[in-house]
Amino acid sequence: MKAEMVAPHETPGDMSPEDFRRYGHQIVDWIAEYLSHPERYPILSQNQPGDVKSALPSSAPERGESFEAMLADLDRVIVPGVTHWNNPAFFAYFPSSGSGPGILGELLTAAFNVNAMLWRTSPSATELEEVTLDWLRQMIGLSNDFEGVIYDTASISTLCAIAAAREAVPDLRVREDGLAGAKLRIYASEHVHSSIDRSAITLGIGQSALRKIPCDSEYRMEPRSLELAIADDRAHGWQPFCVVATTGTTSSASIDPVAAIADICEREGVWLHVDAAYGGFAAVVPEMRWILEGADRADSLVINPHKSLFVPLDLSVLYCKQMDVLRSAFSLVPEYLRSDEGDDVRNFMDYGPQLGRRFRALKLWFVMRYFGIEGLRERISNQLAMAREFAGWIEQSDDFELMAPVSLGLVCFRARPHSIDEQAERSLKENPKVPHWSRDVEYVDNYLDILNEGLLEEVNRRGKVFLSHTKLNEAFTLRLAIGNIRTTREHVKLAWDELNDVLGSRN
């Protein structure tokens, strides 16, 4: 028995244009006020696990609530649980700052709400992506042999690059037959980003197929070690197919010798991917073009405008010389997505695993047009200068030391008080909980790890600045990364003062 059709009443519809305008003004005013006084909040959220969940109802409201109530809960519940990446004293990880024009571009992207999978589903989204990526290519000095595509993060950009490298392997029918019996080998430095491991796992190559190459004293991949590794693998039945060189490693911002690595890749017939997700931004400054020396000889390269080009998360760009190979790795067009534009257009859904694609190019376009090349260069140069000045303070200090060369906006360092030997001996006597280290381990080094870990915890707990850490040569190392568009010398000086104040209180 068929259900009786009920005639619809008046369509409920959306928020009225009048309400949207009124609340939209409130939201923009809230954002402007938030960005103008970020120091009112601790940078690192002081919440305990579960605080946000426990402050909210366990089920959605039966009836719609007022926008005033929503904004009140934003302030009461959400903001205290936010770690404020837009704060100019956020120096942890690699900062990502949403600039004003980028935020407004993001607002318009949400308003248009297009799915940029096909050219026809929004010609402006596709063609603006092509135009802005060509602008960016010119800005960082890449040749016009490269074409670009936007993804969300470098992890996906790199995944797609390695998929293209796998697709380029002769006589490997991976699309049809999978990787049965294939012994593919991928190479990267021992300081490579974890996304390379994830890509190997996701693509079915296997984490054990990723061979980590030793680095020199400045944490750069050793070309000779790479060369020997490839020869050794060929002798044992492996098929080398991809090398990942990094321009700006996550731990220390080291710069692999891309040109020397490119020589090896060309001789061996191996795909070269350059991970310039962090370091590539510096090439916008002419005197920093050396950062990408040799990158023109790569097959693919990733750069993240959401790291240091002031574009809000998320926007990562993959440049590739062989877009046809990248397309072959992913293209699969069902009948309902076929269109008659043919080769006259590019359908970006064919160049990655995702079908739905946001109109991300719009916020990049807004940022590039608002600041211009000159404005971006000026801001990047200023950030690099601040990093060098902070490194200079460390070099002049008796209580801190640099742990890696400083060429970009990242400074790696640790506290090493001039009286460290006396402090370590006193600590050993006064604190029975300090473990008894085996004879083959320097007690001072272990004490320094404990000291710096405590220093980091206390500086971050105070909430004025936020730093992160890594390990270099097994030593606990502090990281201060400058990349926020609102960061000034005063914020960097604040971090230095906080470090010295906390360290002084512990001596």
C-alpha angles and dihedrals in degrees: 000000000000119000113248112252114237117213111241119248123215110324109253093221132178135303107302118258088243093055091043091053093047096047092038089060089049092052094048090048090049091051093047091051092045093053094045095056109027093148090076089081131058104253094224111055112252092207123126120226110283097018095118095043093049091051093057131069117264092235137033119270115269091219129033117269131219120271088233089061090049093051090047090055090046088061096037102043113010104043095054088054094052123100100213108233090171092061109113090225092058101117100157128114106343107321120236116199125189106218121209096256090044092053091049090049089052089052091055091046089057091047094052090042092188125166105225095198096118130027089240093053087067120346092190092057093051098043095042088053089054093047098046093046090051089051090051092046090056092045093058094041102249118152122251089253085089126080124187144221129188123234131167103257140001090255090067094039090054092044089055093046092053090046088055090048089052090048089053093059106111117247094002106132094193095150092056105027106022121222098307108159095353116137101198121175128204124188133208137151121275087251095054121134117269090242088080090060090046091050092052089051095045095046093051094245090116132234091255088061090065108092115199114216121215120252134219127244090284093053094253123140113262108233093203091055089050091051092051092046092054092049091048092050094049089052090054098048101265122136111222108212110156141029122193115206118188129219102193110008117215097240101044109359090242119171117228115219094256096177093056091044090050089055090057094045092051092050093046097042092238127148113250118210119185117208101208092151090130108016099043093078091070091065088075084078107074095220089054096055088107086078088077097039107148093012091111087070093057124102093223140006135189127209128175116217087185090068107056107349091076097244115142118248127309122040127112126169127212116197116198135179094204105049090162090062091048089050092049090055093059115012115122117151120192119202095258091060098047116118134182100232090095120180092345090086140035119237104202093199085078094064104063146017096271125083100190113066129185122225091253096152091072095071091045089051091051093051094047094048097043097050100025124207091287093052093048091049091050093051094045092047090051092052092050089050091052090052091051091049092051089049088051091055089053093049091051094048125095091207104050137049136195116247099192139016115274115227103138134027096296123094119191115196145135139210113261108167115209088238093051096127092055092044093051092049092048092047091051091054097042101041114057089183092068104106122243103248120217117256094252092062123076108239092209092059091052091047090052090053090052092045094050094044089054091044091054093047094051096044090051093044090058088062100216095106134011123218132172135205145223137178121254117184086351091299121127103248131190120224127207111184121188116201109116115119091222097050114118134182088264091062092049090048089050090057091049092049092048092051093050093044094052093043091049092053090055097050 
